[in-house]
Amino acid sequence: MFGHKDKEHSASTISDYIDKKSRLIKKKNRIIRSKIHHAIHGRHKHYFSKQDILLQKEDAQCKVCKISLADYRVQKRIENWTPHLKPIHKADTATDEQGVS
């Protein structure tokens, strides 16, 4: 079965085949649930295809919201750097204006 004539080898191949298909079904289930969650709440986990990333012909897109991988990477970099940026103190400018008049 599945292109193998050796019965011992085909038994392990069948179990591997079933394991592979069950992982694929779980993966598709996660993506469908993520699409539903995105439609309801607007948040989701991004899923990118490994094959699209490796081919690099076109920029890979999330399977749920269709954001490109390049845009996703920029968003993550901004989110990681936001806590390190210095806030602008608007209270200082308000006191300066009051002191001038």
C-alpha positions as CSV (number, residue, x, y, z in Angstrom):
1,M,0.0,0.0,0.0
2,F,1.2,3.6,-0.7
3,G,3.8,2.4,-3.2
4,H,5.6,-0.1,-0.9
5,K,5.5,-3.8,-1.4
6,D,7.2,-4.7,1.9
7,K,4.5,-5.4,4.5
8,E,6.7,-4.4,7.5
9,H,7.6,-1.1,5.9
10,S,4.1,-0.4,4.7
11,A,2.7,-0.8,8.3
12,S,5.0,2.0,9.6
13,T,4.2,4.0,6.5
14,I,0.5,3.8,7.1
15,S,0.9,5.0,10.7
16,D,3.2,7.8,9.5
17,Y,0.6,8.7,6.8
18,I,-2.2,8.8,9.4
19,D,-0.1,10.9,11.7
20,K,0.8,13.3,8.9
21,K,-2.9,13.6,7.8
22,S,-4.0,14.2,11.4
23,R,-1.4,17.0,11.8
24,L,-2.6,18.5,8.6
25,I,-6.3,18.4,9.8
26,K,-5.3,20.0,13.1
27,K,-3.4,22.7,11.3
28,K,-6.4,23.5,9.0
29,N,-8.7,23.5,12.0
30,R,-6.5,26.1,13.8
31,I,-6.5,28.3,10.7
32,I,-10.3,28.1,10.4
33,R,-10.8,28.9,14.1
34,S,-8.3,31.8,13.7
35,K,-10.3,33.2,10.8
36,I,-13.5,33.0,12.8
37,H,-11.8,34.7,15.8
38,H,-10.4,37.4,13.5
39,A,-13.9,38.0,12.1
40,I,-15.5,38.3,15.5
41,H,-12.8,40.0,17.6
42,G,-10.3,41.4,15.1
43,R,-7.3,39.6,16.7
44,H,-5.7,36.4,15.6
45,K,-2.4,34.6,15.4
46,H,-0.7,35.0,12.0
47,Y,-0.1,31.9,9.9
48,F,2.4,32.0,7.0
49,S,3.2,29.2,4.6
50,K,6.7,27.9,4.9
51,Q,6.7,27.1,1.2
52,D,5.9,30.7,0.3
53,I,8.7,31.9,2.5
54,L,11.2,29.5,1.1
55,L,10.3,30.3,-2.6
56,Q,10.7,34.0,-2.0
57,K,9.1,34.7,-5.4
58,E,6.4,36.8,-3.8
59,D,6.1,38.1,-0.3
60,A,4.3,35.5,1.8
61,Q,0.9,36.5,3.2
62,C,-0.9,35.5,6.3
63,K,-3.5,32.8,5.6
64,V,-6.0,34.6,7.8
65,C,-5.8,38.3,7.2
66,K,-3.6,38.5,4.1
67,I,-1.0,40.8,5.7
68,S,2.4,40.4,4.0
69,L,5.3,39.0,5.9
70,A,7.3,42.2,5.4
71,D,4.6,44.3,6.9
72,Y,4.2,41.9,9.8
73,R,8.0,42.0,10.6
74,V,7.8,45.9,10.6
75,Q,4.9,45.8,13.0
76,K,6.7,43.5,15.3
77,R,9.9,45.6,15.3
78,I,7.8,48.7,16.1
79,E,6.1,46.9,18.9
80,N,9.4,45.7,20.3
81,W,10.9,49.2,20.2
82,T,7.9,51.2,21.5
83,P,8.7,50.7,25.2
84,H,12.3,51.9,24.7
85,L,11.3,55.2,23.0
86,K,11.2,58.3,25.2
87,P,7.8,59.9,25.7
88,I,7.2,63.5,24.7
89,H,6.4,65.6,27.8
90,K,3.5,67.9,26.9
91,A,3.2,69.1,30.5
92,D,6.5,71.0,30.2
93,T,5.3,73.0,27.2
94,A,2.1,73.9,29.0
95,T,3.9,75.3,32.0
96,D,6.3,77.2,29.7
97,E,3.3,78.9,27.9
98,Q,1.8,79.9,31.3
99,G,5.1,81.4,32.5
100,V,5.4,83.6,29.4
101,S,2.1,85.3,29.7
